[in-house]
């Protein structure tokens, strides 16, 4: 690994997460994957270890770190189980809108609970007709006295059903298009807020993915994020600028875990009277995998540092990190299965799980085709003035 000039605190985060992942996740990872079970007990251990407080300011009970801290933690957890990492990182996805756009009262009410791990969060944007097209949201919110009444369905929501705090994007003024979208903080147990289908996923099965159903759900007007209507679209875009390096870090971790398994296997497996690690063809595969992972990691860390410095145009860098790291994860995991040969196709060897987990990183929080569009539009804007 290159020297990324991590602080002592960041090195401690990396070592802590690696130890927890090896000791508390690895022995049960396959069991949770087969059961499609999110391990609440591990999230409690993360809370006890202050991992939910990493990039929450100290005044709200956090450690006052940055996005790079979260990326380091997510990468190390993903190295063992991408699904557990998804459950962990998705709480920050639900938290970022409150941190970035919440009123002071909203921050004081919710951020300490999230920092302590007493509550976990989720972000509700995706709908049957609104995924990559974030402006196509159909869930509505109408004002009724001191409440907003929400109606609609969100689907494919990570931490759905298990999160306590949800940031929900809904339409408050259809006539204004994207500028008519607003964001709301909705708590579990709110009248008219229920949970629908739990998804049976190909990968990241140690995370909960579920429908959110709003049927005349009554949300207090004080839970309108930032106290203003019409900010939902910008909340979504700015939130993804913050969260996409985290998805990229998840991808790097998945790729790293697959590489390590493939390297160990190649040094154990013998064919034609030799360890397969002695064959140049295998060596070149491993070298390509390692080089691309390191390049992805460097891009992820650089994008996270841009966000931490508060640079205004971090979106294209976040998109590039997510694009390259997730493509790398899928390629590396596929090559790792190839190195295992027929055994790689069998669940008992565990490597096929990395291939299944890697695929979602190319899809959620904006497909990689959307990331290419973000990067291209930025290029066009900068070089065709």
C-alpha positions as CSV (number, residue, x, y, z in Angstrom):
1,X,0.0,0.0,0.0
2,X,1.2,3.5,-0.8
3,X,1.9,6.0,2.0
4,X,-1.3,8.1,2.2
5,X,0.1,10.2,5.1
6,X,-2.8,9.1,7.4
7,X,-2.9,10.7,10.8
8,X,-2.3,8.5,13.9
9,X,-6.1,8.7,14.6
10,X,-6.8,7.4,11.1
11,X,-4.3,4.6,11.5
12,X,-6.0,3.6,14.7
13,X,-9.4,3.6,13.0
14,X,-8.0,1.3,10.3
15,X,-6.5,-1.1,12.8
16,X,-9.7,-1.1,15.0
17,X,-12.0,-1.8,12.0
18,X,-9.7,-4.5,10.7
19,X,-9.6,-6.3,14.1
20,X,-13.4,-6.0,14.5
21,X,-14.0,-7.3,11.0
22,X,-11.7,-10.3,11.5
23,X,-13.0,-11.2,14.9
24,X,-16.6,-10.2,14.9
25,X,-17.7,-10.5,11.3
26,X,-15.5,-13.0,9.4
27,X,-16.6,-16.1,11.5
28,X,-20.3,-15.4,10.7
29,X,-20.2,-13.7,7.3
30,X,-21.3,-16.7,5.3
31,X,-24.1,-17.5,7.8
32,X,-25.5,-14.0,7.6
33,X,-25.2,-14.0,3.8
34,X,-27.2,-17.2,3.5
35,X,-29.8,-16.1,6.1
36,X,-30.2,-12.6,4.4
37,X,-29.7,-11.3,8.0
38,X,-28.5,-7.9,9.1
39,X,-26.4,-8.5,12.2
40,X,-27.7,-6.1,14.8
41,X,-25.1,-7.3,17.3
42,X,-22.2,-6.1,15.1
43,X,-23.8,-2.6,14.7
44,X,-24.0,-2.4,18.5
45,X,-20.3,-3.3,18.7
46,X,-19.6,-0.5,16.1
47,X,-21.6,1.9,18.3
48,X,-19.6,0.9,21.4
49,X,-16.4,1.5,19.5
50,X,-17.6,5.0,18.5
51,X,-17.5,4.2,14.8
52,X,-20.9,5.9,14.2
53,X,-19.4,9.2,15.4
54,X,-16.5,9.5,13.0
55,X,-17.5,12.4,10.9
56,X,-20.0,14.1,13.2
57,X,-18.8,17.3,14.8
58,X,-17.8,17.3,18.4
59,X,-20.6,19.7,19.4
60,X,-23.1,17.0,18.5
61,X,-21.4,14.2,20.3
62,X,-19.1,13.1,17.4
63,X,-15.4,12.7,17.0
64,X,-15.1,15.6,14.6
65,X,-13.4,13.7,11.9
66,X,-13.9,13.8,8.2
67,X,-15.1,11.7,5.3
68,X,-11.7,10.1,4.8
69,X,-12.1,8.6,8.3
70,X,-15.4,7.1,7.2
71,X,-13.9,5.8,4.0
72,X,-11.1,4.1,5.9
73,X,-13.6,2.4,8.2
74,X,-15.9,1.3,5.4
75,X,-13.0,-0.1,3.4
76,X,-11.8,-2.3,6.2
77,X,-15.2,-3.6,7.0
78,X,-15.9,-4.3,3.3
79,X,-12.7,-6.3,3.1
80,X,-14.5,-8.9,5.1
81,X,-18.2,-8.3,4.3
82,X,-19.6,-5.7,1.9
83,X,-23.1,-6.3,3.3
84,X,-22.2,-5.4,6.9
85,X,-20.3,-2.3,5.5
86,X,-23.4,-1.3,3.6
87,X,-25.5,-1.3,6.8
88,X,-22.9,0.8,8.5
89,X,-22.3,3.3,5.8
90,X,-26.0,3.7,4.9
91,X,-26.5,5.3,8.3
92,X,-24.2,8.1,7.3
93,X,-26.0,8.4,4.0
94,X,-29.2,9.1,6.0
95,X,-27.2,11.4,8.4
96,X,-25.4,13.6,5.8
97,X,-28.5,15.6,4.8
98,X,-29.2,16.5,8.5
99,X,-25.5,17.5,9.0
100,X,-25.4,19.5,5.7
101,X,-28.8,21.1,5.7
102,X,-30.5,20.7,9.0
103,X,-31.5,23.5,11.3
104,X,-29.6,23.9,14.5
105,X,-32.5,22.4,16.4
106,X,-32.6,19.4,14.0
107,X,-28.9,18.8,14.4
108,X,-29.1,19.0,18.2
109,X,-32.0,16.6,18.2
110,X,-30.8,13.9,15.8
111,X,-27.0,14.0,15.4
112,X,-26.1,13.0,19.0
113,X,-28.4,9.9,18.8
114,X,-26.7,8.9,15.5
115,X,-23.2,9.6,16.8
116,X,-23.8,7.4,19.8
117,X,-25.3,4.6,17.6
118,X,-28.4,4.8,19.7
119,X,-30.3,5.2,16.4
120,X,-29.3,4.4,12.8
121,X,-30.4,6.3,9.7
122,X,-31.5,5.7,6.1
123,X,-32.0,7.8,3.0
124,X,-35.2,7.5,1.1
125,X,-35.0,8.7,-2.5
126,X,-35.4,5.7,-4.8
127,X,-38.9,4.8,-6.1
128,X,-40.2,2.5,-8.8
129,X,-39.8,5.3,-11.4
130,X,-37.1,7.3,-9.7
131,X,-33.6,5.9,-9.4
132,X,-30.9,7.4,-11.6
133,X,-33.5,10.1,-12.5
134,X,-33.7,11.7,-9.1
135,X,-36.1,14.3,-10.3
136,X,-38.8,11.7,-11.1
137,X,-39.9,11.3,-7.5
138,X,-43.6,10.8,-7.1
139,X,-43.9,10.7,-3.3
140,X,-45.8,13.8,-2.3
141,X,-46.0,15.9,0.8
142,X,-48.8,18.4,1.4
143,X,-49.1,20.9,4.2
144,X,-51.9,20.4,6.7
145,X,-51.6,22.8,9.6
146,X,-48.5,21.9,11.6
147,X,-48.0,18.7,9.7
148,X,-47.0,17.5,6.3
149,X,-48.9,14.6,4.9
150,X,-46.7,12.2,3.0
151,X,-48.0,9.7,0.4
152,X,-46.0,7.3,-1.8
153,X,-43.6,4.4,-1.8
154,X,-39.8,4.2,-1.7
155,X,-38.1,1.0,-2.6
156,X,-34.6,-0.6,-2.5
157,X,-33.9,1.4,0.7
158,X,-30.8,0.2,2.6
159,X,-31.5,0.0,6.3
160,X,-35.2,0.1,5.5
161,X,-37.2,-1.3,8.4
162,X,-34.3,-1.3,10.9
163,X,-33.4,2.4,10.8
164,X,-35.0,4.7,13.3
165,X,-34.4,8.0,11.4
166,X,-35.2,8.5,7.7
167,X,-34.4,11.4,5.4
168,X,-37.2,11.3,2.8
169,X,-37.3,13.2,-0.5
170,X,-40.9,14.2,-1.5
171,X,-42.6,16.6,-3.9
172,X,-44.2,19.6,-2.2
173,X,-44.9,21.6,-5.4
174,X,-45.4,19.6,-8.7
175,X,-45.4,22.7,-10.8
176,X,-41.8,23.6,-9.9
177,X,-40.2,20.3,-11.1
178,X,-36.9,19.5,-9.3
179,X,-37.3,22.8,-7.4
180,X,-40.6,21.5,-6.0
181,X,-38.9,18.7,-4.1
182,X,-38.3,18.9,-0.3
183,X,-36.6,16.8,2.3
184,X,-38.1,15.5,5.6
185,X,-36.9,13.8,8.7
186,X,-39.3,10.9,9.4
187,X,-39.0,8.8,12.5
188,X,-39.9,5.1,12.7
189,X,-43.3,4.8,14.3
190,X,-44.7,7.9,12.6
191,X,-48.4,7.5,12.0
192,X,-49.0,6.3,8.4
193,X,-45.4,5.2,7.9
194,X,-45.0,1.5,7.4
195,X,-42.6,-1.0,5.8
196,X,-43.3,-3.2,2.8
197,X,-41.4,-5.9,1.0
198,X,-38.0,-7.0,2.2
199,X,-35.8,-7.6,-0.8
200,X,-34.1,-10.9,-1.4
201,X,-30.8,-9.7,-2.9
202,X,-28.0,-11.2,-5.0
203,X,-25.3,-9.6,-2.8
204,X,-24.7,-7.5,0.3
205,X,-27.2,-9.8,1.9
206,X,-26.0,-8.9,5.5
207,X,-27.9,-5.6,5.0
208,X,-31.6,-4.9,5.1
209,X,-33.2,-3.5,1.9
210,X,-36.9,-2.8,2.1
211,X,-39.8,-0.7,0.9
212,X,-41.0,2.4,2.8
213,X,-44.7,3.0,2.5
214,X,-46.3,6.4,3.3
215,X,-50.1,6.4,3.6
216,X,-51.2,9.7,4.9
217,X,-48.2,9.8,7.1
218,X,-48.2,12.7,9.4
219,X,-44.8,14.4,9.8
220,X,-44.5,17.5,12.0
221,X,-43.6,20.6,10.1
222,X,-40.6,21.1,12.3
223,X,-39.2,18.0,10.5
224,X,-39.0,19.8,7.2
225,X,-35.2,19.6,6.6
226,X,-33.7,23.0,7.0
227,X,-37.1,24.5,7.6
228,X,-37.5,25.3,3.9
229,X,-39.4,23.7,1.0
230,X,-37.9,23.3,-2.4
231,X,-34.4,22.1,-1.3
232,X,-34.9,18.4,-1.8
233,X,-33.1,18.1,-5.1
234,X,-30.0,20.0,-4.0
235,X,-30.0,18.0,-0.7
236,X,-29.9,14.8,-2.8
237,X,-27.1,16.0,-5.1
238,X,-24.9,17.4,-2.3
239,X,-25.5,14.3,-0.2
240,X,-24.3,12.0,-3.0
241,X,-21.2,14.2,-3.4
242,X,-20.5,13.3,0.2
243,X,-21.5,9.6,0.1
244,X,-20.2,8.4,-3.2
245,X,-16.5,8.2,-1.9
246,X,-17.9,5.9,0.8
247,X,-19.4,3.6,-1.9
248,X,-16.1,3.7,-3.6
249,X,-14.3,2.8,-0.4
250,X,-16.7,-0.1,0.0
251,X,-15.7,-1.2,-3.5
252,X,-12.0,-0.9,-2.7
253,X,-12.5,-3.1,0.4
254,X,-14.4,-5.8,-1.5
255,X,-11.6,-5.8,-4.1
256,X,-8.9,-6.0,-1.5
257,X,-10.6,-8.9,0.3
258,X,-11.0,-10.8,-3.0
259,X,-7.3,-10.2,-3.9
260,X,-6.1,-11.5,-0.6
261,X,-8.2,-14.6,-0.9
262,X,-7.1,-15.3,-4.4
263,X,-3.4,-14.7,-3.6
264,X,-3.5,-17.1,-0.6
265,X,-5.4,-19.7,-2.7
266,X,-2.9,-19.4,-5.6
267,X,0.0,-20.2,-3.2
268,X,-1.8,-23.3,-1.9
269,X,-3.3,-24.8,-5.0
270,X,-1.1,-27.1,-7.1
271,X,-1.5,-28.1,-10.7
272,X,1.0,-29.9,-12.9
273,X,3.2,-30.4,-9.9
274,X,3.6,-26.7,-9.1
275,X,1.8,-24.1,-7.0
276,X,-0.3,-22.1,-9.4
277,X,1.2,-18.9,-8.0
278,X,4.4,-19.9,-9.8
279,X,2.7,-19.6,-13.2
280,X,3.4,-16.2,-14.9
281,X,-0.2,-16.1,-16.2
282,X,-1.5,-16.1,-12.6
283,X,1.2,-13.7,-11.4
284,X,0.2,-11.2,-14.0
285,X,-3.5,-11.5,-13.1
286,X,-2.6,-10.8,-9.4
287,X,-0.3,-7.9,-10.4
288,X,-3.0,-6.2,-12.5
289,X,-5.6,-6.7,-9.7
290,X,-3.2,-5.2,-7.1
291,X,-2.3,-2.2,-9.3
292,X,-5.9,-1.3,-10.0
293,X,-6.9,-1.6,-6.4
294,X,-4.1,0.8,-5.4
295,X,-5.1,3.3,-8.1
296,X,-8.7,3.1,-6.9
297,X,-7.7,3.6,-3.3
298,X,-5.7,6.6,-4.2
299,X,-8.6,8.2,-6.1
300,X,-11.0,7.5,-3.3
301,X,-8.8,9.0,-0.6
302,X,-8.1,12.1,-2.8
303,X,-11.8,12.6,-3.4
304,X,-12.6,12.2,0.3
305,X,-9.9,14.8,1.1
306,X,-11.4,17.2,-1.4
307,X,-14.8,16.9,0.4
308,X,-13.0,17.4,3.8
309,X,-11.3,20.5,2.6
310,X,-14.7,21.9,1.6
311,X,-13.9,22.3,-2.1
312,X,-17.0,23.4,-4.0
313,X,-16.7,21.2,-7.0
314,X,-16.1,17.8,-5.4
315,X,-18.9,16.1,-7.3
316,X,-16.9,15.0,-10.4
317,X,-14.1,13.7,-8.2
318,X,-16.6,11.7,-6.1
319,X,-18.2,10.4,-9.3
320,X,-14.8,9.4,-10.7
321,X,-13.8,7.6,-7.5
322,X,-17.1,5.7,-7.4
323,X,-16.9,4.8,-11.1
324,X,-13.3,3.6,-11.1
325,X,-13.4,1.8,-7.8
326,X,-16.6,-0.1,-8.4
327,X,-15.5,-1.2,-11.9
328,X,-12.2,-2.3,-10.3
329,X,-14.1,-4.3,-7.6
330,X,-16.2,-6.1,-10.2
331,X,-13.2,-6.9,-12.3
332,X,-11.0,-8.0,-9.4
333,X,-13.7,-10.2,-7.9
334,X,-14.4,-11.8,-11.2
335,X,-10.7,-12.5,-11.7
336,X,-10.4,-13.9,-8.2
337,X,-13.2,-16.4,-8.9
338,X,-11.3,-17.3,-12.1
339,X,-8.1,-18.0,-10.1
340,X,-10.1,-20.3,-7.8
341,X,-11.3,-22.1,-10.9
342,X,-14.3,-24.5,-10.4
343,X,-13.9,-24.1,-6.6
344,X,-14.6,-20.4,-7.0
345,X,-18.0,-21.2,-8.2
346,X,-18.9,-23.1,-5.0
347,X,-20.3,-21.2,-2.1
348,X,-18.3,-23.1,0.5
349,X,-15.0,-21.4,-0.7
350,X,-16.5,-17.9,-0.1
351,X,-14.9,-16.0,-3.0
352,X,-18.2,-16.0,-5.1
353,X,-19.7,-13.8,-2.4
354,X,-17.2,-11.0,-3.2
355,X,-18.3,-11.1,-6.8
356,X,-22.0,-10.9,-5.8
357,X,-21.2,-8.1,-3.4
358,X,-19.1,-6.1,-5.9
359,X,-21.9,-5.8,-8.4
360,X,-24.1,-3.4,-6.4
361,X,-21.3,-0.8,-6.1
362,X,-21.7,-0.2,-9.9
363,X,-25.4,0.4,-9.4
364,X,-26.5,2.2,-6.3
365,X,-26.1,5.9,-5.4
366,X,-26.1,6.5,-9.1
367,X,-25.2,3.9,-11.7
368,X,-21.8,4.1,-13.3
369,X,-23.4,5.5,-16.4
370,X,-24.7,8.4,-14.4
371,X,-21.2,8.9,-12.9
372,X,-19.8,9.1,-16.5
373,X,-22.3,11.8,-17.3
374,X,-21.3,13.8,-14.3
375,X,-17.7,13.6,-15.2
376,X,-18.3,14.4,-18.9
377,X,-20.5,17.4,-18.2
378,X,-17.9,18.8,-15.9
379,X,-15.3,18.3,-18.6
380,X,-17.5,20.0,-21.2
381,X,-18.1,22.9,-18.9
382,X,-14.4,23.4,-18.1
383,X,-13.0,23.1,-21.6
384,X,-15.6,24.6,-23.9
385,X,-15.9,28.1,-22.4
